[in-house]
Amino acid sequence: MEWLDESRWADIHTFRYRGLRFDPSTGVAEFDYLHDGSAQQLRFTDTIEFPLPCGDVDPAALESFGRVLELLYVAVGTVYYKGVAPGRVSVDAVPLAPAATRWAEALYQRGLAEFAHRWTLEHVLDLPVETEHRSPVGEFRELATAGRIPLVAIGGGKDSIVALEILHTAGFAPAMFAVEREPTPLLEEIMARGPGPGLLIRRQQDPEMTRLLRENAMRVGHVPVTAINALAGAAAGALHGLGPVVLANERSADESTMVWRGREVNHQWAKGSEAESLLDAALREHAGLGTGCFSLLRGLSELAICRLFAATRDYDALLTSCNFAFRMSHQGRTQRWCNDCAKCRFVFLALASSMEKRRLLEIFAHDLLDDPSQLDGYRELAGLAGHKPFECVGEIAETRAAAAMLAEDPRWRRARVVRELAAQLPPMPAATADGVWQVDKAPAAPEAYQHAVDQWVPVAPPLPHGGS
């Protein structure tokens, strides 16, 4: 953990939401935040630029956009709160519908649980969000999304690519969006290949916040970025007459990373089903958006998604699921994998369960399963050491099932990590091993979208050894 002089901000007692603005002529939204103390104040402004539609915007759509923007304002606030993390949060500027208030409190208490654990800030786990109450939007004002072009969140990873291909194959011709300050060349190419338009939403963090973080003067840590991106997409969708926002969050995201102070801490909470349900309720009550945002892949594990990804070769040269390499790419680099992090390890193992070995090695340019330096990391993924990594990785059962399966695969069984790991794994019941490949329904997905998933599954490669 980085050293931090906590006395520097000891006077600050409240994090306040001070107001937001949107300029319809430029598409720029500005979000104001304040760390408030009796003698100290820290002010920050986050800026988000939305692409503007051609022609006039329908007044009802603009009103809906404004309501979604308020929820986005709340979500972005978590980025600035964590810098000092005082004991109070006051949303002074925006009254919230009851469901939006419940979502906002969960966003802080559950979405920042990993951050709270990292800095031993137990008060964050019960942090209330103070706000004025607003009546829910009536059904007569609900902005229907049925029949609209879906808007798919694109990040460059296997999950979003699978969601995009499922909808494209089903004839949806989905639009895409990404939330970036500057898109990477790989992300730009993926969006250029898509069947529908691509919307780039540019977000700029306050430069002063960036400077303070660089100087180690404020706390760093994980924030619920999935909620920020989803709401940015929902706002852009309302502005452009598109929707719903389709995410690619998987069933595996619901598994917690660890338990701390009697509470589950989940690195992927913002991607999980609880967060999705709370956000859906907030969008309905606060913005009048019915089925405004859902995950298409909620019924699938990471292993099942990798199996679906293996059904297409169109994105092998563009795929990247490594956060470290992704950050480096914003500095002008083109590396797609660091080949030494928990996410690289898991994605390599998961793809190995469904993909030809030569193809996988062409994607990664390194064999992580024959690299003994990776064994300790794989033991963490398998629940044999420490706790599950704070990363977007699959369930412990998925790691064990994939490793056990590869240990019987002549292409992989001599690989050093596979051999060592399989020898340490406890026996796994057949039902558990088969369960990681199971495809369930996505609870929030409308019937037409679920049908698209059902149609895609049969074209995937045959289930590997041990699958049902």
C-alpha positions as CSV (number, residue, x, y, z in Angstrom):
1,M,0.0,0.0,0.0
2,E,1.3,3.5,-0.9
3,W,2.2,5.8,2.0
4,L,-0.2,8.7,2.6
5,D,0.0,11.5,5.1
6,E,-3.7,11.3,6.3
7,S,-3.3,14.4,8.5
8,R,-3.1,16.6,5.4
9,W,-6.9,16.4,4.9
10,A,-8.0,15.8,8.5
11,D,-10.2,18.9,8.6
12,I,-12.4,17.6,5.7
13,H,-15.6,16.1,7.0
14,T,-18.1,15.9,4.1
15,F,-18.0,15.1,0.4
16,R,-20.6,17.2,-1.4
17,Y,-22.2,17.2,-4.9
18,R,-22.3,20.9,-5.8
19,G,-24.0,20.9,-9.2
20,L,-23.9,19.8,-12.8
21,R,-24.2,21.5,-16.1
22,F,-24.8,20.4,-19.7
23,D,-24.3,22.5,-22.8
24,P,-26.5,21.2,-25.6
25,S,-24.5,23.1,-28.2
26,T,-21.3,21.3,-27.4
27,G,-22.4,18.1,-25.8
28,V,-20.2,18.9,-22.7
29,A,-21.4,18.0,-19.2
30,E,-19.5,19.3,-16.2
31,F,-19.8,17.7,-12.7
32,D,-18.8,19.7,-9.6
33,Y,-17.7,18.1,-6.4
34,L,-16.4,19.5,-3.1
35,H,-14.5,18.1,-0.2
36,D,-15.7,20.3,2.6
37,G,-14.1,21.2,6.0
38,S,-14.3,23.9,8.5
39,A,-10.9,25.4,7.3
40,Q,-10.2,23.4,4.1
41,Q,-12.0,22.8,0.8
42,L,-11.1,20.9,-2.3
43,R,-13.0,21.5,-5.5
44,F,-13.0,19.3,-8.5
45,T,-14.8,19.3,-11.9
46,D,-15.2,16.2,-14.0
47,T,-15.9,16.7,-17.7
48,I,-17.7,14.4,-20.1
49,E,-18.3,15.2,-23.8
50,F,-21.1,13.4,-25.5
51,P,-21.3,13.1,-29.3
52,L,-24.3,15.1,-30.5
53,P,-27.0,13.7,-32.8
54,C,-27.7,15.2,-36.2
55,G,-30.7,17.4,-36.1
56,D,-32.9,18.5,-33.2
57,V,-33.3,16.3,-30.1
58,D,-36.8,15.4,-29.0
59,P,-37.7,17.3,-25.8
60,A,-38.8,14.1,-24.1
61,A,-35.5,12.5,-25.0
62,L,-33.6,15.5,-23.7
63,E,-35.5,15.3,-20.4
64,S,-34.7,11.6,-20.1
65,F,-31.1,12.4,-20.9
66,G,-31.0,14.9,-18.1
67,R,-32.3,12.4,-15.6
68,V,-29.8,9.8,-16.6
69,L,-27.1,12.4,-16.4
70,E,-28.0,13.0,-12.8
71,L,-27.4,9.3,-12.0
72,L,-24.1,9.5,-13.9
73,Y,-23.1,12.5,-11.8
74,V,-23.7,10.4,-8.7
75,A,-21.6,7.5,-10.0
76,V,-18.6,9.7,-11.1
77,G,-18.6,11.1,-7.6
78,T,-17.1,7.9,-6.2
79,V,-13.9,8.7,-8.1
80,Y,-13.4,11.9,-6.2
81,Y,-14.8,10.8,-2.9
82,K,-12.1,8.2,-2.4
83,G,-9.3,10.8,-2.5
84,V,-10.1,11.7,1.1
85,A,-13.0,9.4,2.0
86,P,-14.7,11.5,4.7
87,G,-17.5,10.2,6.9
88,R,-20.3,12.0,5.1
89,V,-21.6,12.1,1.5
90,S,-24.2,14.8,0.7
91,V,-25.8,14.9,-2.7
92,D,-26.8,18.6,-2.3
93,A,-27.6,19.4,-5.9
94,V,-29.7,16.4,-7.1
95,P,-32.8,15.0,-5.4
96,L,-33.0,11.3,-6.0
97,A,-36.0,8.9,-6.4
98,P,-36.1,6.3,-3.7
99,A,-34.6,3.5,-5.9
100,A,-31.9,5.9,-7.0
101,T,-31.0,6.6,-3.3
102,R,-30.8,2.8,-2.6
103,W,-28.6,2.3,-5.6
104,A,-26.3,5.3,-4.7
105,E,-25.8,3.9,-1.1
106,A,-24.9,0.5,-2.5
107,L,-22.6,2.1,-5.0
108,Y,-20.6,3.6,-2.2
109,Q,-20.9,0.8,0.4
110,R,-20.5,-2.2,-1.9
111,G,-18.8,-0.6,-4.9
112,L,-16.0,0.9,-2.8
113,A,-15.6,-2.1,-0.4
114,E,-12.3,-3.2,-2.0
115,F,-11.1,0.4,-1.7
116,A,-12.2,0.4,2.0
117,H,-10.4,-2.8,2.6
118,R,-7.2,-1.5,1.0
119,W,-7.0,1.5,3.2
120,T,-8.8,0.0,6.3
121,L,-11.6,2.5,6.1
122,E,-14.4,0.5,7.8
123,H,-16.8,3.4,7.9
124,V,-17.2,3.2,4.1
125,L,-19.0,-0.1,4.4
126,D,-21.9,1.7,6.1
127,L,-21.6,5.1,4.5
128,P,-25.0,6.8,4.0
129,V,-25.8,9.0,1.0
130,E,-27.7,12.1,2.2
131,T,-30.1,13.6,-0.4
132,E,-33.5,15.2,-0.9
133,H,-36.1,12.8,-2.2
134,R,-37.8,13.0,-5.5
135,S,-41.0,11.2,-6.6
136,P,-40.5,8.3,-9.0
137,V,-41.2,9.0,-12.7
138,G,-44.6,7.8,-13.6
139,E,-45.1,5.0,-16.1
140,F,-46.8,7.4,-18.5
141,R,-43.5,9.2,-18.9
142,E,-41.5,6.1,-19.4
143,L,-39.3,6.2,-22.5
144,A,-39.8,2.9,-24.2
145,T,-36.7,1.2,-25.6
146,A,-38.6,-1.6,-27.4
147,G,-37.7,-1.6,-31.1
148,R,-34.8,0.7,-30.8
149,I,-31.2,-0.1,-31.9
150,P,-29.3,-1.5,-28.9
151,L,-26.1,0.2,-27.8
152,V,-23.3,-2.2,-26.9
153,A,-20.5,-1.2,-24.5
154,I,-17.2,-2.0,-26.1
155,G,-13.9,-2.4,-24.1
156,G,-11.8,-4.6,-26.4
157,G,-12.2,-7.7,-24.3
158,K,-13.7,-11.1,-25.2
159,D,-17.0,-10.4,-23.4
160,S,-18.0,-7.3,-25.3
161,I,-16.9,-8.9,-28.6
162,V,-19.1,-11.9,-27.9
163,A,-22.1,-9.7,-27.1
164,L,-21.6,-7.6,-30.2
165,E,-21.3,-10.7,-32.4
166,I,-24.4,-12.4,-30.8
167,L,-26.5,-9.3,-31.6
168,H,-25.0,-8.8,-35.0
169,T,-25.7,-12.4,-36.0
170,A,-29.3,-12.1,-34.7
171,G,-29.9,-9.1,-37.0
172,F,-30.0,-6.3,-34.4
173,A,-27.3,-4.2,-36.2
174,P,-26.2,-2.8,-32.8
175,A,-24.6,0.5,-32.3
176,M,-21.5,0.7,-30.0
177,F,-20.1,3.1,-27.4
178,A,-16.9,3.5,-25.5
179,V,-16.0,5.8,-22.6
180,E,-12.4,7.0,-23.0
181,R,-10.4,10.2,-22.9
182,E,-8.7,8.9,-26.0
183,P,-9.5,5.6,-27.6
184,T,-6.7,3.1,-28.3
185,P,-6.1,2.1,-31.9
186,L,-7.3,-1.4,-31.1
187,L,-10.6,-0.1,-29.7
188,E,-11.1,2.2,-32.7
189,E,-10.6,-0.7,-35.1
190,I,-13.2,-2.9,-33.2
191,M,-15.7,-0.1,-33.4
192,A,-15.0,0.5,-37.1
193,R,-15.7,-3.2,-37.8
194,G,-19.1,-3.1,-36.1
195,P,-22.4,-3.3,-37.9
196,G,-23.7,0.0,-36.5
197,P,-22.5,3.4,-35.6
198,G,-19.9,3.9,-32.9
199,L,-20.2,6.7,-30.2
200,L,-17.1,7.8,-28.4
201,I,-17.9,9.5,-25.0
202,R,-14.9,11.4,-23.9
203,R,-14.3,11.7,-20.1
204,Q,-11.7,14.0,-18.6
205,Q,-10.8,13.7,-14.9
206,D,-10.0,17.0,-13.1
207,P,-6.3,17.7,-13.7
208,E,-5.8,18.7,-10.1
209,M,-7.1,15.3,-9.0
210,T,-4.6,13.7,-11.4
211,R,-1.8,15.8,-10.0
212,L,-2.6,15.0,-6.4
213,L,-2.8,11.3,-7.1
214,R,0.5,11.4,-8.9
215,E,2.1,13.1,-5.9
216,N,0.6,10.5,-3.6
217,A,-1.3,13.2,-1.8
218,M,-4.7,11.4,-2.1
219,R,-6.0,7.8,-1.9
220,V,-6.0,5.6,-5.0
221,G,-8.2,2.6,-5.3
222,H,-10.8,0.6,-7.3
223,V,-14.1,2.4,-8.1
224,P,-17.3,1.0,-9.7
225,V,-16.3,2.0,-13.2
226,T,-18.9,-0.3,-14.8
227,A,-21.7,1.8,-13.4
228,I,-20.0,5.0,-14.8
229,N,-19.7,3.5,-18.2
230,A,-23.2,2.0,-18.3
231,L,-24.8,5.3,-17.3
232,A,-22.7,7.2,-19.8
233,G,-23.9,4.9,-22.5
234,A,-27.5,5.2,-21.2
235,A,-27.3,8.9,-21.4
236,A,-25.9,8.9,-24.9
237,G,-28.6,6.4,-25.9
238,A,-31.3,8.7,-24.6
239,L,-29.8,11.6,-26.5
240,H,-29.5,9.7,-29.8
241,G,-32.8,7.7,-29.6
242,L,-30.9,4.5,-29.1
243,G,-31.2,1.8,-26.5
244,P,-31.2,-0.3,-24.4
245,V,-27.6,-0.3,-23.3
246,V,-26.3,-3.9,-23.6
247,L,-23.5,-4.9,-21.3
248,A,-21.5,-8.2,-21.3
249,N,-21.2,-8.9,-17.6
250,E,-21.1,-12.6,-16.8
251,R,-22.5,-14.8,-14.1
252,S,-19.0,-15.3,-12.6
253,A,-18.9,-11.6,-11.5
254,D,-21.2,-12.5,-8.6
255,E,-18.5,-14.5,-6.7
256,S,-16.9,-12.4,-3.9
257,T,-13.2,-11.9,-3.7
258,M,-12.9,-12.2,0.1
259,V,-14.7,-11.4,3.4
260,W,-13.5,-8.5,5.4
261,R,-15.1,-7.2,8.7
262,G,-17.9,-9.7,8.1
263,R,-18.8,-8.2,4.7
264,E,-18.3,-9.7,1.2
265,V,-15.7,-7.7,-0.8
266,N,-16.1,-8.2,-4.5
267,H,-13.8,-6.6,-7.0
268,Q,-16.5,-7.1,-9.7
269,W,-19.5,-5.9,-7.6
270,A,-20.4,-3.2,-10.1
271,K,-20.5,-5.9,-12.8
272,G,-22.7,-8.3,-10.7
273,S,-26.3,-9.1,-10.7
274,E,-27.1,-7.1,-7.5
275,A,-25.6,-3.9,-9.0
276,E,-27.5,-4.5,-12.3
277,S,-30.8,-4.9,-10.5
278,L,-30.3,-1.8,-8.4
279,L,-29.3,0.2,-11.4
280,D,-32.3,-1.0,-13.4
281,A,-34.6,0.1,-10.6
282,A,-32.8,3.5,-10.4
283,L,-33.2,4.1,-14.2
284,R,-36.9,3.2,-14.0
285,E,-37.8,5.3,-11.0
286,H,-35.5,8.3,-11.6
287,A,-35.3,8.5,-15.4
288,G,-38.3,6.6,-16.6
289,L,-36.2,4.2,-18.6
290,G,-37.7,0.7,-18.8
291,T,-35.1,-2.0,-19.5
292,G,-32.6,0.8,-20.1
293,C,-29.6,-1.3,-19.3
294,F,-28.9,-5.1,-18.9
295,S,-26.2,-7.7,-19.3
296,L,-26.7,-10.0,-22.3
297,L,-24.3,-12.6,-20.9
298,R,-25.5,-12.7,-17.3
299,G,-26.4,-16.4,-17.6
300,L,-22.9,-17.5,-18.7
301,S,-19.6,-18.2,-16.9
302,E,-16.3,-16.9,-18.1
303,L,-15.5,-20.4,-19.5
304,A,-18.7,-20.4,-21.5
305,I,-18.0,-17.0,-22.9
306,C,-14.5,-18.1,-23.9
307,R,-16.2,-21.0,-25.7
308,L,-18.4,-18.6,-27.6
309,F,-15.4,-16.3,-28.4
310,A,-13.6,-19.3,-29.9
311,A,-16.5,-19.5,-32.5
312,T,-15.2,-16.4,-34.3
313,R,-11.6,-15.6,-35.5
314,D,-12.4,-12.1,-36.6
315,Y,-11.0,-10.4,-33.5
316,D,-7.9,-12.5,-32.6
317,A,-5.5,-9.7,-33.6
318,L,-7.5,-7.1,-31.6
319,L,-8.5,-8.9,-28.4
320,T,-7.0,-7.6,-25.2
321,S,-8.2,-8.2,-21.6
322,C,-5.2,-7.0,-19.7
323,N,-5.6,-3.8,-17.7
324,F,-1.9,-3.2,-17.4
325,A,-1.3,-3.4,-21.1
326,F,-4.4,-1.4,-21.7
327,R,-3.1,1.5,-19.6
328,M,0.2,1.3,-21.4
329,S,-1.5,1.5,-24.8
330,H,-2.8,5.0,-23.8
331,Q,0.9,6.0,-23.6
332,G,1.4,5.2,-27.3
333,R,2.3,1.5,-26.9
334,T,0.7,-1.4,-28.7
335,Q,1.3,-4.2,-26.3
336,R,-1.9,-6.2,-25.6
337,W,-0.9,-8.5,-22.8
338,C,1.6,-8.1,-19.9
339,N,1.6,-11.9,-19.5
340,D,2.2,-11.5,-15.8
341,C,-1.1,-10.5,-14.1
342,A,-4.1,-12.4,-12.8
343,K,-6.3,-11.4,-15.7
344,C,-3.8,-12.6,-18.3
345,R,-3.4,-15.9,-16.5
346,F,-7.1,-16.5,-16.2
347,V,-8.0,-15.5,-19.8
348,F,-5.2,-17.7,-21.2
349,L,-6.4,-20.7,-19.1
350,A,-10.0,-20.1,-20.0
351,L,-9.4,-19.8,-23.7
352,A,-7.1,-22.8,-23.6
353,S,-10.2,-24.8,-22.6
354,S,-11.9,-24.1,-25.9
355,M,-9.4,-23.0,-28.4
356,E,-6.7,-24.6,-30.5
357,K,-3.2,-24.3,-28.9
358,R,-1.5,-22.7,-31.9
359,R,-4.3,-20.0,-32.2
360,L,-4.0,-19.2,-28.5
361,L,-0.3,-18.8,-28.7
362,E,-0.6,-16.5,-31.7
363,I,-2.9,-14.3,-29.6
364,F,-0.7,-14.1,-26.5
365,A,2.7,-14.7,-28.0
366,H,3.6,-16.5,-24.8
367,D,2.7,-19.8,-23.2
368,L,1.6,-18.9,-19.6
369,L,0.8,-22.5,-18.8
370,D,4.4,-23.7,-19.5
371,D,5.9,-20.8,-17.6
372,P,6.7,-22.0,-14.0
373,S,6.9,-18.4,-12.8
374,Q,3.1,-18.2,-13.2
375,L,2.4,-21.1,-10.9
376,D,1.9,-19.1,-7.7
377,G,-0.6,-16.8,-9.5
378,Y,-2.5,-19.7,-10.8
379,R,-2.6,-21.2,-7.3
380,E,-4.4,-18.0,-6.2
381,L,-6.9,-18.2,-9.0
382,A,-7.6,-21.8,-8.0
383,G,-8.1,-20.9,-4.3
384,L,-5.0,-22.8,-3.2
385,A,-3.2,-19.8,-1.8
386,G,-4.1,-16.4,-0.3
387,H,-7.5,-15.1,-1.6
388,K,-8.9,-14.7,-5.0
389,P,-7.1,-11.8,-6.8
390,F,-8.6,-8.4,-6.9
391,E,-9.2,-8.6,-10.7
392,C,-11.9,-9.4,-13.2
393,V,-11.4,-13.1,-13.3
394,G,-13.6,-16.1,-13.2
395,E,-14.8,-18.2,-10.3
396,I,-12.4,-20.5,-8.4
397,A,-14.4,-23.5,-9.6
398,E,-13.8,-22.4,-13.2
399,T,-10.1,-22.3,-12.7
400,R,-10.1,-25.7,-11.2
401,A,-12.4,-27.2,-13.8
402,A,-10.3,-25.8,-16.7
403,A,-7.0,-26.9,-15.1
404,A,-8.3,-30.4,-14.5
405,M,-9.6,-30.7,-18.0
406,L,-6.3,-29.5,-19.5
407,A,-4.5,-32.1,-17.4
408,E,-6.2,-34.8,-19.5
409,D,-5.7,-33.0,-22.8
410,P,-2.7,-34.3,-24.8
411,R,-2.0,-30.8,-26.0
412,W,-1.6,-29.3,-22.5
413,R,-1.0,-32.1,-20.0
414,R,2.8,-31.8,-20.2
415,A,2.8,-28.0,-19.6
416,R,4.5,-27.3,-16.4
417,V,1.8,-25.2,-14.7
418,V,-0.9,-27.6,-15.8
419,R,1.0,-30.6,-14.4
420,E,1.9,-28.9,-11.1
421,L,-1.6,-27.3,-10.6
422,A,-3.5,-30.5,-11.4
423,A,-1.5,-32.4,-8.8
424,Q,-2.5,-29.9,-6.1
425,L,-6.2,-29.7,-6.9
426,P,-8.8,-31.5,-4.8
427,P,-11.3,-33.8,-6.6
428,M,-14.2,-31.9,-8.2
429,P,-17.7,-33.3,-8.3
430,A,-18.9,-33.9,-11.9
431,A,-21.9,-31.7,-11.3
432,T,-19.6,-28.7,-10.4
433,A,-17.4,-29.3,-13.4
434,D,-20.3,-29.4,-15.7
435,G,-22.0,-26.4,-14.1
436,V,-19.3,-24.0,-15.2
437,W,-20.3,-24.6,-18.8
438,Q,-24.0,-24.2,-18.2
439,V,-25.9,-21.5,-20.1
440,D,-28.7,-20.0,-18.0
441,K,-31.2,-17.3,-18.9
442,A,-30.2,-13.7,-18.3
443,P,-32.9,-12.5,-15.9
444,A,-33.1,-8.9,-17.2
445,A,-32.7,-9.5,-20.9
446,P,-35.9,-9.2,-23.0
447,E,-37.0,-12.3,-24.8
448,A,-35.6,-11.3,-28.2
449,Y,-32.2,-10.8,-26.7
450,Q,-32.2,-14.1,-24.9
451,H,-33.3,-15.8,-28.1
452,A,-30.2,-14.3,-29.8
453,V,-28.0,-15.9,-27.1
454,D,-29.7,-19.3,-27.5
455,Q,-29.2,-19.2,-31.3
456,W,-25.5,-18.5,-30.9
457,V,-24.6,-21.3,-28.5
458,P,-24.9,-24.2,-31.0
459,V,-22.3,-22.7,-33.3
460,A,-19.6,-22.7,-30.6
461,P,-17.0,-25.5,-30.5
462,P,-18.1,-28.8,-29.0
463,L,-18.0,-28.9,-25.2
464,P,-14.6,-30.1,-24.0
465,H,-13.9,-33.2,-22.0
466,G,-16.1,-33.3,-18.8
467,G,-18.8,-31.0,-20.2
468,S,-22.4,-32.1,-20.4
